């Protein structure tokens, strides 16, 4: 849980098979920012072929959010590894990039700016080294398997 403006927020996400449903749901979530949603981000198709939308919502709005996901034929994602559904690669700018940098910094693979959300060459090299040390193909792309190992 995250606390924003004195209010506890819950991180929740949804995955959708088609882009239109994801876009419609993201618009619904953004239209409710003042009512209990603090942030919304949507992602293009990931390696599993799904479109991801995630947000931070207050407890009061959580059930409405879940209901809307079901109405839009989405799959509810409520776990600490939502980012595992987002593939990151060189050149991408995404809030999860700084999270990945922080995890790699803690494991002593990355020494650059952990607050920057741009996936640069230095991060690519760190990911490749991490992947190689953990018996993964050293692609330099942060995929679901790499995310899971970063969290161990």
Secondary structure as GFF3:
##gff-version 3
##sequence-region A 1 152
A	DSSP	beta_strand	2	4	.	.	.	ID=ss1
A	DSSP	beta_strand	7	16	.	.	.	ID=ss2
A	DSSP	alpha_helix	19	31	.	.	.	ID=ss3
A	DSSP	three_ten_helix	33	35	.	.	.	ID=ss4
A	DSSP	beta_strand	37	43	.	.	.	ID=ss5
A	DSSP	beta_strand	51	58	.	.	.	ID=ss6
A	DSSP	alpha_helix	59	71	.	.	.	ID=ss7
A	DSSP	beta_strand	75	77	.	.	.	ID=ss8
A	DSSP	three_ten_helix	82	85	.	.	.	ID=ss9
A	DSSP	alpha_helix	95	106	.	.	.	ID=ss10
A	DSSP	alpha_helix	121	133	.	.	.	ID=ss11
A	DSSP	alpha_helix	144	150	.	.	.	ID=ss12
###
